[in-house]
Amino acid sequence: MATRYARNGRVRIAFEELGGTGGDPLLLVMGLGTSRFWWPQGLADELVRRGFHVVAYDQRDAGESTHFPGRRRAHPLVALLRREAPAYTAEDLTDDAIAVLDALGWKRAHLFGHSMGGLIAQRIAIRHRTRVRTLISSSAVPSDVRGLSVLRYVRLGTVARFTRLRHPRTPEGELALALDVTRLLAASGQGTNEGDVREFVRREAAHGVVSFRDDEAQSRQIGAKWHGGALGDIIAPTLVLHGEGDPLLRTTAARDIAAAIPGARLRTVPDVGHYLGRDTWATYASEVRAIANAATLPAQLSDAE
């Protein structure tokens, strides 16, 4: 479908409807340095079949959204140590999502965030509590963790393997990079359908974007400082998803998120990694539908307002 844009001040946020017009509003939030085109259409279709109107957007500094001027080049994890003023705040990242809801005319929506998108979704649910129907945090670290403390959840061996990926900036190189990334993110034995990855790359190429290439943009995203509240402030019914075979983030991240959010439900999935492969689509979509069905909104937040 066609790219549309929302505005948060001078920042343009690209978004796209993936189907299900008239269904329950569901906003997808993708991870660090990754465009919306990495949401599998098959997963979106499963969500549509379960009654959702599905929209995905590009965070600032990714995809077709506004990119910021470069600074000194560094690995994204170095941004956690920097004391210099960030290019923007984590609050700005949450407000970008609300700009998309406003552009769609949605008073509230279900949020499904994956990887760093799960972290942002947590913060949206804290900062914009009345705009969030349910929160689904998938393969993410807890919002309450600051700075280097996040590293206790990260499998640094996988990060090191990412840093060693070298591919030419050609169509063939982009595909090889995408295939290597998915293999690194998949659980041991988890399938990675090459056709799905080719489709991610094809969709990006059609829109003139590419993921995983811009260390500076990723550093700006991960370096955005959070000044807001805690996970305990979340009132939205919450589902925490995590693959038990995640080679990037330990399952303790999901357990700590679920423990910090009142009433949150934890669902860990065997033989699933950080990659949203075909083996996750039906399960995750059903879990999202179940939390949406179970959600009961306080009267003051009802649609009758």
C-alpha positions as CSV (number, residue, x, y, z in Angstrom):
1,M,0.0,0.0,0.0
2,A,1.0,3.6,-0.4
3,T,3.3,5.4,2.1
4,R,1.6,8.1,4.1
5,Y,3.2,10.6,6.5
6,A,2.4,12.0,9.9
7,R,4.1,15.0,11.4
8,N,5.7,15.5,14.8
9,G,6.9,19.1,14.6
10,R,9.5,19.2,11.8
11,V,9.8,15.4,11.7
12,R,8.0,13.4,9.1
13,I,7.0,9.8,10.1
14,A,6.2,7.4,7.3
15,F,3.5,4.8,7.8
16,E,1.5,2.3,5.8
17,E,-1.7,0.4,6.3
18,L,-1.3,-3.4,6.0
19,G,-4.9,-4.4,5.8
20,G,-8.0,-4.8,7.9
21,T,-9.7,-1.4,7.5
22,G,-12.5,-1.1,10.1
23,G,-11.0,-3.6,12.5
24,D,-9.5,-3.0,15.9
25,P,-6.7,-0.5,15.5
26,L,-3.2,-2.0,15.9
27,L,0.0,-0.1,15.5
28,L,3.3,-2.1,14.8
29,V,6.6,-0.6,16.1
30,M,9.7,-2.1,14.6
31,G,13.2,-2.3,16.1
32,L,16.6,-0.6,16.0
33,G,17.6,0.8,12.6
34,T,15.0,-1.3,10.9
35,S,12.3,-0.1,8.5
36,R,8.6,-1.1,8.7
37,F,9.1,-3.4,5.7
38,W,10.6,-6.0,8.0
39,W,7.2,-6.7,9.4
40,P,6.2,-9.9,7.6
41,Q,3.1,-9.4,5.5
42,G,2.2,-13.0,6.5
43,L,2.1,-11.9,10.2
44,A,0.0,-8.8,9.2
45,D,-2.4,-11.1,7.4
46,E,-2.8,-13.3,10.4
47,L,-3.6,-10.2,12.5
48,V,-6.1,-9.0,9.9
49,R,-7.8,-12.4,10.0
50,R,-8.2,-12.0,13.7
51,G,-10.0,-8.7,13.3
52,F,-7.3,-6.0,13.4
53,H,-6.7,-3.0,11.3
54,V,-2.9,-3.1,11.0
55,V,-0.6,-0.2,10.5
56,A,3.2,-0.1,10.6
57,Y,5.4,3.0,10.7
58,D,9.1,3.9,10.4
59,Q,10.7,5.4,13.5
60,R,12.6,8.6,12.9
61,D,16.1,7.8,11.6
62,A,14.8,4.6,9.8
63,G,13.0,3.8,6.6
64,E,11.2,6.7,4.9
65,S,10.9,8.8,8.0
66,T,13.1,11.9,8.7
67,H,16.8,11.1,9.1
68,F,19.0,13.4,11.2
69,P,22.4,14.8,10.4
70,G,25.3,12.5,11.1
71,R,27.7,13.0,14.0
72,R,30.9,11.2,14.7
73,R,30.7,7.5,13.7
74,A,30.6,4.9,16.5
75,H,29.0,1.6,17.2
76,P,25.4,2.0,18.5
77,L,26.3,0.4,21.9
78,V,28.8,3.2,22.5
79,A,25.9,5.7,22.5
80,L,24.9,4.2,25.8
81,L,28.1,5.6,27.3
82,R,28.0,9.1,25.8
83,R,27.3,12.1,27.9
84,E,26.8,14.5,24.9
85,A,23.4,15.9,24.2
86,P,21.4,13.4,22.1
87,A,19.9,14.3,18.8
88,Y,16.4,13.7,20.3
89,T,14.8,12.2,23.4
90,A,13.1,8.9,23.9
91,E,10.0,11.0,24.6
92,D,10.2,12.2,21.0
93,L,10.2,8.6,19.8
94,T,7.0,7.9,21.7
95,D,5.4,11.1,20.4
96,D,6.1,10.1,16.8
97,A,3.8,7.1,17.3
98,I,1.1,9.3,18.7
99,A,1.5,11.5,15.6
100,V,0.7,8.4,13.5
101,L,-2.4,7.7,15.6
102,D,-3.5,11.3,15.1
103,A,-3.0,11.1,11.4
104,L,-5.1,7.9,11.3
105,G,-7.8,9.5,13.5
106,W,-7.4,6.8,16.1
107,K,-8.1,7.9,19.7
108,R,-6.4,4.7,21.0
109,A,-4.8,1.7,19.5
110,H,-3.3,-1.7,20.5
111,L,0.5,-1.5,20.3
112,F,2.7,-4.3,19.2
113,G,6.4,-3.5,19.5
114,H,9.2,-5.9,18.6
115,S,12.9,-5.6,19.7
116,M,13.7,-1.9,20.3
117,G,10.1,-1.3,19.1
118,G,9.0,-3.2,22.2
119,L,11.0,-0.8,24.3
120,I,9.4,2.2,22.6
121,A,6.0,0.6,22.9
122,Q,6.5,0.3,26.7
123,R,7.4,4.0,26.9
124,I,4.4,5.0,24.8
125,A,2.2,3.1,27.2
126,I,3.8,5.0,30.1
127,R,3.8,8.5,28.5
128,H,0.5,8.3,26.6
129,R,-1.5,6.1,28.9
130,T,-5.0,7.1,27.5
131,R,-4.0,6.3,23.9
132,V,-3.0,2.6,24.5
133,R,-5.6,-0.1,24.5
134,T,-3.2,-3.0,25.0
135,L,0.6,-3.3,25.0
136,I,2.4,-6.2,23.4
137,S,6.1,-6.1,24.0
138,S,8.0,-8.7,22.0
139,S,11.7,-9.6,22.3
140,A,12.6,-6.3,24.1
141,V,14.5,-5.1,27.1
142,P,12.8,-3.4,30.1
143,S,12.2,0.4,29.8
144,D,13.4,0.8,33.4
145,V,16.9,-0.2,32.6
146,R,19.4,2.6,32.0
147,G,22.8,2.8,30.3
148,L,25.2,-0.2,30.5
149,S,22.8,-2.1,32.8
150,V,21.0,-3.1,29.6
151,L,24.0,-5.3,28.7
152,R,23.0,-7.9,31.3
153,Y,20.2,-8.9,28.9
154,V,22.3,-8.9,25.7
155,R,24.2,-11.8,24.3
156,L,27.3,-10.0,23.4
157,G,28.6,-12.8,21.2
158,T,25.7,-12.2,18.7
159,V,26.4,-8.4,18.8
160,A,30.1,-9.2,17.9
161,R,29.0,-11.3,15.0
162,F,26.9,-8.4,13.7
163,T,29.9,-6.1,13.7
164,R,31.8,-8.5,11.5
165,L,29.2,-8.5,8.7
166,R,30.6,-7.0,5.6
167,H,28.6,-6.8,2.4
168,P,28.9,-4.5,-0.7
169,R,26.2,-1.9,-1.2
170,T,24.8,-3.6,-4.3
171,P,21.4,-5.4,-4.7
172,E,23.2,-8.7,-4.2
173,G,25.0,-7.4,-1.2
174,E,21.8,-6.1,0.4
175,L,20.2,-9.5,0.1
176,A,23.2,-11.3,1.5
177,L,23.3,-8.9,4.4
178,A,19.6,-9.4,5.1
179,L,19.9,-13.2,4.9
180,D,22.9,-13.1,7.3
181,V,21.0,-10.9,9.8
182,T,18.0,-13.2,9.9
183,R,20.3,-16.2,10.4
184,L,21.9,-14.5,13.3
185,L,18.6,-13.6,14.8
186,A,16.9,-17.0,14.4
187,A,16.9,-19.6,17.1
188,S,19.0,-22.7,16.5
189,G,16.9,-24.9,14.2
190,Q,14.4,-22.2,13.5
191,G,13.6,-21.9,9.8
192,T,14.3,-18.7,7.9
193,N,12.4,-18.7,4.7
194,E,14.6,-17.1,2.0
195,G,11.6,-16.0,0.1
196,D,10.4,-13.9,3.0
197,V,13.7,-12.2,3.4
198,R,13.8,-11.5,-0.4
199,E,10.4,-9.8,0.0
200,F,11.7,-7.6,2.8
201,V,14.6,-6.5,0.6
202,R,12.4,-6.1,-2.5
203,R,10.0,-3.8,-0.6
204,E,12.8,-1.7,0.8
205,A,14.4,-1.3,-2.6
206,A,11.1,-0.3,-4.1
207,H,11.0,2.6,-1.6
208,G,14.7,3.5,-1.8
209,V,15.6,2.5,1.8
210,V,17.8,-0.1,3.4
211,S,18.1,-1.3,7.0
212,F,21.2,-2.2,9.2
213,R,23.6,0.1,7.2
214,D,23.5,3.3,9.2
215,D,25.4,3.0,12.5
216,E,25.0,6.7,13.2
217,A,21.2,6.6,12.9
218,Q,21.2,3.5,15.2
219,S,23.4,5.3,17.6
220,R,21.0,8.3,17.7
221,Q,18.0,6.0,18.3
222,I,19.6,3.9,21.0
223,G,21.2,7.0,22.6
224,A,17.8,8.8,23.0
225,K,17.5,9.3,26.8
226,W,14.3,8.5,28.6
227,H,13.2,10.9,31.4
228,G,9.7,9.5,31.9
229,G,8.0,7.1,34.3
230,A,8.5,3.5,35.2
231,L,7.0,0.3,33.9
232,G,4.8,0.1,37.1
233,D,2.9,3.2,35.7
234,I,1.5,1.2,32.8
235,I,-2.3,0.7,33.0
236,A,-2.8,-1.0,29.7
237,P,-3.4,-4.8,29.7
238,T,0.1,-6.1,28.7
239,L,1.4,-9.2,27.0
240,V,5.1,-9.9,27.0
241,L,6.4,-12.2,24.3
242,H,9.8,-13.7,24.0
243,G,11.4,-16.6,22.1
244,E,13.1,-19.0,24.4
245,G,15.8,-19.5,21.8
246,D,16.5,-15.8,21.3
247,P,20.2,-15.5,20.4
248,L,20.3,-11.7,21.0
249,L,18.3,-11.1,24.2
250,R,18.0,-13.3,27.3
251,T,14.6,-14.4,28.4
252,T,15.3,-12.7,31.8
253,A,14.5,-9.4,29.9
254,A,10.9,-10.6,29.3
255,R,10.5,-11.9,32.8
256,D,11.7,-8.6,34.3
257,I,9.3,-6.6,32.1
258,A,6.3,-8.9,33.1
259,A,7.3,-8.7,36.8
260,A,7.4,-4.8,36.7
261,I,4.0,-4.2,34.9
262,P,0.9,-4.8,37.0
263,G,-1.1,-7.8,35.8
264,A,1.2,-8.4,32.7
265,R,1.0,-11.8,31.1
266,L,4.3,-13.5,30.1
267,R,4.4,-15.9,27.1
268,T,7.7,-17.4,26.2
269,V,7.8,-19.6,23.1
270,P,10.1,-22.6,22.6
271,D,12.4,-22.9,19.6
272,V,11.8,-19.3,18.6
273,G,14.5,-16.6,18.3
274,H,14.6,-12.9,17.8
275,Y,13.4,-13.2,14.2
276,L,9.7,-13.1,13.4
277,G,9.7,-16.2,11.2
278,R,6.8,-18.1,9.8
279,D,6.6,-20.3,12.9
280,T,5.7,-17.3,15.0
281,W,2.9,-15.7,12.9
282,A,-0.2,-17.7,13.9
283,T,0.9,-18.1,17.6
284,Y,1.8,-14.4,18.0
285,A,-1.4,-13.2,16.2
286,S,-3.5,-15.4,18.4
287,E,-1.8,-14.1,21.6
288,V,-2.4,-10.5,20.4
289,R,-6.1,-11.3,19.8
290,A,-6.4,-12.9,23.2
291,I,-5.0,-10.0,25.2
292,A,-7.2,-7.6,23.1
293,N,-10.3,-9.7,24.0
294,A,-9.4,-9.9,27.6
295,A,-8.8,-6.1,27.9
296,T,-11.4,-4.2,29.9
297,L,-11.1,-0.4,29.8
298,P,-12.0,1.8,32.6
299,A,-15.2,3.8,32.0
300,Q,-13.3,7.0,31.8
301,L,-11.3,5.7,28.8
302,S,-14.2,4.1,26.9
303,D,-14.9,4.8,23.3
304,A,-18.1,6.6,24.4
305,E,-16.0,9.6,25.4
